[in-house]
Amino acid sequence: MDAEAVDILIAGGGPVGAALALALEGSGHGVVLAEARSADSEGARADSGGARGAPTGDARAIALSYASRLILERLHAWSGLAVTPIESVHISQQGGFGRTLIRAADCALPALGYVANYDDLQQCLYAAPCSARRLSGARLSGFDGSTATVQTQEGERAFAPRLTVFADGARIADEGAAPAYSKDYRQTALVAWVRAAQAHRGRAWERFTPEGPLALLPHGAGYALVWTTGLDRGAQLRALDTPAFLAELHASFGDRLGTFIEAGARSAFPLALRYRREETRPHSLAVGNAAQTLHPVAGQGFNLGLRDAWELARLARNTRQPGSDSFVDGYRRARALDRRAGIQFTDSLVGLFSNSDPLLQLGRGAGLLALDLLPFARRFVARRMIYGARGLP
Ligand SMILES: Cc1cc2nc3c(=O)[nH]c(=O)nc-3n(C[C@H](O)[C@H](O)[C@H](O)COP(=O)(O)OP(=O)(O)OC[C@H]3O[C@@H](n4cnc5c(N)ncnc54)[C@H](O)[C@@H]3O)c2cc1C
């Protein structure tokens, strides 16, 4: 089988891969985006014509930082997206003193971020004008450094890309690359839409408990709940009937929002940190979760992945050889600081807050208190979370 020559093959059309295809518009490179999911339930032709994204059935909501909004606007994937603005974030710890409130006004921004459904985000990215060839039902099954094999409903296709970009999510442990660093948090993120007696008024809540963080993000008329617990407790909570589940949520979160009165379907995500220390395959790169899969605490994963895509596309505009060693090295260097900071920030938050050590509890309380008293420290933390380690995109 002859391999089809192409400038850039993106393997994985999740939100980061889809955003990368858009960001490469006008770069002069011919782009193929191969997404494993089919565009419709019947199974489908391989070439979707780019008309719409495959439904993901993914229940998670994503907190988009203000910087992600700026990028999505430039990709023409923002105006149709249903979002709920986050105007403030309240951070506290269960059973300990100290709390802080970070407001959008601290950073002179209209909102700290925005909450959207993963699926809506995906649909918006596929609705934006894009000249890349977007294949659905197309699963990358092999890559030997020069040829990429893609399984489609019509059979196997081979591509010879100058650059192959892995955007296939958390599948970084395989594919024959350098072994990925992996740490199983032995935690579950339980995700559901919930409503409380009190309206949210644009406020997000992050409450650290010894079992893990419990986040309530303003989402439509209620909240997107991301409740991190140990594995057994997660399974128990998922199995409860709705009134018992709402009562458990109230007991864990406390009285600040009154009682919880409604809950949608619950989904669970196992949590791990995974990333590659180094890439060993030539002519290839990884972006988004394929490069680093983070704990959802502080909602950094997609925001970091979108910055990967934005930077890669920016560099690709200035080269005719996107798979060259110098291009690949330049990209890795450009992303190293932001990537490392995102990994360390989320991993240390999990370590620092997910335990009941009295000394650590004291230290955490003092930290939250200091943050509350020091506007410049709040501004620093907020800007880091919004823009990453490298500042405005
Ligand atoms: C509970 C939870 C809450 C989260 N909340 C936030 C948040 O608030 N803010 C935030 O920024 N991040 C959040 N994240 C992280 C965020 O969801 C991810 O960082 C983001 O989805 C990564 O996008 P991606 O496109 O890299 O990978 P994915 O979303 O995993 O998409 C990968 C895509 O690749 C496709 N694929 C897989 N294998 C192949 C293959 N072999 N060939 C072709 N295609 C393939 C898949 O079908 C999929 O479409 C959260 C994560 C979880 C689990």
Ligand as a Chemical Component Dictionary entry (heavy atoms), coordinates in Angstrom:
data_LIG
# 
_chem_comp.id                   LIG 
_chem_comp.type                 NON-POLYMER 
_chem_comp.pdbx_formal_charge   0 
_chem_comp.three_letter_code    LIG 
# 
loop_
_chem_comp_atom.comp_id 
_chem_comp_atom.atom_id 
_chem_comp_atom.alt_atom_id 
_chem_comp_atom.type_symbol 
_chem_comp_atom.charge 
_chem_comp_atom.model_Cartn_x 
_chem_comp_atom.model_Cartn_y 
_chem_comp_atom.model_Cartn_z 
_chem_comp_atom.pdbx_ordinal 
LIG C1  C1  C 0 -13.389 14.832 35.691 1  
LIG C2  C2  C 0 -12.520 15.732 34.861 2  
LIG C3  C3  C 0 -12.699 17.106 34.901 3  
LIG C4  C4  C 0 -11.871 17.950 34.156 4  
LIG N1  N1  N 0 -12.053 19.295 34.247 5  
LIG C5  C5  C 0 -11.237 20.114 33.558 6  
LIG C6  C6  C 0 -11.393 21.531 33.641 7  
LIG O1  O1  O 0 -12.248 22.036 34.372 8  
LIG N2  N2  N 0 -10.554 22.316 32.911 9  
LIG C7  C7  C 0 -9.575  21.789 32.122 10 
LIG O2  O2  O 0 -8.827  22.554 31.486 11 
LIG N3  N3  N 0 -9.411  20.452 32.019 12 
LIG C8  C8  C 0 -10.214 19.611 32.707 13 
LIG N4  N4  N 0 -10.054 18.268 32.599 14 
LIG C9  C9  C 0 -9.031  17.744 31.673 15 
LIG C10 C10 C 0 -9.529  17.735 30.223 16 
LIG O3  O3  O 0 -10.710 16.985 30.132 17 
LIG C11 C11 C 0 -8.472  17.148 29.315 18 
LIG O4  O4  O 0 -7.246  17.776 29.555 19 
LIG C12 C12 C 0 -8.872  17.313 27.844 20 
LIG O5  O5  O 0 -10.033 16.581 27.557 21 
LIG C13 C13 C 0 -7.726  16.856 26.956 22 
LIG O6  O6  O 0 -8.120  16.928 25.615 23 
LIG P1  P1  P 0 -7.379  16.031 24.538 24 
LIG O7  O7  O 0 -8.001  16.387 23.228 25 
LIG O8  O8  O 0 -5.916  16.138 24.695 26 
LIG O9  O9  O 0 -7.718  14.515 24.952 27 
LIG P2  P2  P 0 -9.126  13.783 24.999 28 
LIG O10 O10 O 0 -10.181 14.703 25.466 29 
LIG O11 O11 O 0 -8.887  12.528 25.759 30 
LIG O12 O12 O 0 -9.411  13.405 23.479 31 
LIG C14 C14 C 0 -8.612  12.440 22.815 32 
LIG C15 C15 C 0 -9.285  12.096 21.506 33 
LIG O13 O13 O 0 -8.453  11.168 20.797 34 
LIG C16 C16 C 0 -9.279  10.125 20.246 35 
LIG N5  N5  N 0 -8.413  8.945  20.098 36 
LIG C17 C17 C 0 -7.950  8.098  21.053 37 
LIG N6  N6  N 0 -7.144  7.178  20.513 38 
LIG C18 C18 C 0 -7.085  7.448  19.189 39 
LIG C19 C19 C 0 -6.395  6.853  18.089 40 
LIG N7  N7  N 0 -5.605  5.781  18.263 41 
LIG N8  N8  N 0 -6.559  7.379  16.838 42 
LIG C20 C20 C 0 -7.365  8.477  16.647 43 
LIG N9  N9  N 0 -8.042  9.065  17.666 44 
LIG C21 C21 C 0 -7.894  8.578  18.906 45 
LIG C22 C22 C 0 -10.386 9.964  21.271 46 
LIG O14 O14 O 0 -11.535 9.373  20.682 47 
LIG C23 C23 C 0 -10.638 11.413 21.686 48 
LIG O15 O15 O 0 -11.577 12.067 20.861 49 
LIG C24 C24 C 0 -10.864 17.400 33.334 50 
LIG C25 C25 C 0 -10.684 16.017 33.284 51 
LIG C26 C26 C 0 -11.492 15.192 34.039 52 
LIG C27 C27 C 0 -11.286 13.701 33.981 53 
# 
loop_
_chem_comp_bond.comp_id 
_chem_comp_bond.atom_id_1 
_chem_comp_bond.atom_id_2 
_chem_comp_bond.value_order 
_chem_comp_bond.pdbx_ordinal 
LIG C1  C2  SING 1  
LIG C2  C3  SING 2  
LIG C2  C26 DOUB 3  
LIG C3  C4  DOUB 4  
LIG C4  N1  SING 5  
LIG C4  C24 SING 6  
LIG N1  C5  DOUB 7  
LIG C5  C6  SING 8  
LIG C5  C8  SING 9  
LIG C6  O1  DOUB 10 
LIG C6  N2  SING 11 
LIG N2  C7  SING 12 
LIG C7  O2  DOUB 13 
LIG C7  N3  SING 14 
LIG N3  C8  DOUB 15 
LIG C8  N4  SING 16 
LIG N4  C9  SING 17 
LIG N4  C24 SING 18 
LIG C9  C10 SING 19 
LIG C10 O3  SING 20 
LIG C10 C11 SING 21 
LIG C11 O4  SING 22 
LIG C11 C12 SING 23 
LIG C12 O5  SING 24 
LIG C12 C13 SING 25 
LIG C13 O6  SING 26 
LIG O6  P1  SING 27 
LIG P1  O7  DOUB 28 
LIG P1  O8  SING 29 
LIG P1  O9  SING 30 
LIG O9  P2  SING 31 
LIG P2  O10 DOUB 32 
LIG P2  O11 SING 33 
LIG P2  O12 SING 34 
LIG O12 C14 SING 35 
LIG C14 C15 SING 36 
LIG C15 O13 SING 37 
LIG C15 C23 SING 38 
LIG O13 C16 SING 39 
LIG C16 N5  SING 40 
LIG C16 C22 SING 41 
LIG N5  C17 SING 42 
LIG N5  C21 SING 43 
LIG C17 N6  DOUB 44 
LIG N6  C18 SING 45 
LIG C18 C19 SING 46 
LIG C18 C21 DOUB 47 
LIG C19 N7  SING 48 
LIG C19 N8  DOUB 49 
LIG N8  C20 SING 50 
LIG C20 N9  DOUB 51 
LIG N9  C21 SING 52 
LIG C22 O14 SING 53 
LIG C22 C23 SING 54 
LIG C23 O15 SING 55 
LIG C24 C25 DOUB 56 
LIG C25 C26 SING 57 
LIG C26 C27 SING 58 
# 
